[in-house]
């Protein structure tokens, strides 16, 4: 009964957890933004830190 009452309280027109869609691997934009870019950023950060540490020695 509590679950039913809480579902009735979700306002219409606002984002809620059920509106989320699954990740679409067929979309090149999604793959680039959510997989490739974060990996590239992490690699660049690691390289930056290594270079900075080498310069300080």
N, C-alpha and C positions, 0 to 999 in steps of 0.2 A: 504494500500500500504506500509506503514512503517513497519507493521508486516512482510509482505512478504520479504521486503529487509533485515530485521534483521535476519530472518531465513536463508537467503542465506549466511549470514556472519559467521555462526557457522562452525568452522573448522572440517574436518573429522578426526576421530581417537582420539578426545578429549572428555572427559566426559561432558555431558550436562544434563539438568534437565529431558529430556524425556527418558533418558537411565535408570533412577532409577527404581528399581522394588519395588513392595509392600512388606511389612513384611510378611514372611511366617511362620504362626503359626504351621505348620506341621513339621517344621525342629527343632529338639531339640537344636541344636547349636544356632540358632537364638533366641530361647526363653531364653536359659541360658544367652547368652551374652547381649541381649538387655533388658531383664526384670529382671531376677533373680540376676545377678551380680550387677547392679546398686542399687537394693533394699538392698542387703546384705551390700554393701559398705556404704550406708546411715545409716543403722542400726548400723554397727560397729563404724562409726564416732560418732553417737549420744551416744553410750555406752562409747566410749573413752572420749568424752567431759564430761560426767557425772562423770566418774571415776576420771578424772583429777581435776574437780571442787571439788570433795569430798576429794581428797588428799591435796588440797591447804588449806582446812579449818582447 
